[in-house]
């Protein structure tokens, strides 16, 4: 196989893994009891999806699996959507936005998610 084909295959595989991870996370959010997913607009859902893709790219797979998507509340999701909008504005995930996002996504594993 030529190096170009191998590169393309690698990129496609990477994108496939990213998209599967993000879809699985969104599915967990949809089924979260306190997420009130049906109240979010299509724009908010799309913003969250693209932001989670950026977060997935910038974190380790082990860390991604520690995130608590299934216990996110509506408030948590609105905060994440605001952070994801920041990602769009800067065209990249800043360190500050990453730390803030991670604080929300890891909150339940540290504190039984009382919010």
Secondary structure, DSSP 8 states (H G I E B T S, - for coil): --HHHHHHHHHHHHHHHHHHHHHHHHHHHHT-TT--GGGS-HHHHHHHHHHHHHHHHTS-HHHHTT--GGG--HHHHHHHHHHHHHHHHHTS--HHHHHHHHHHHHHHHHHTT--
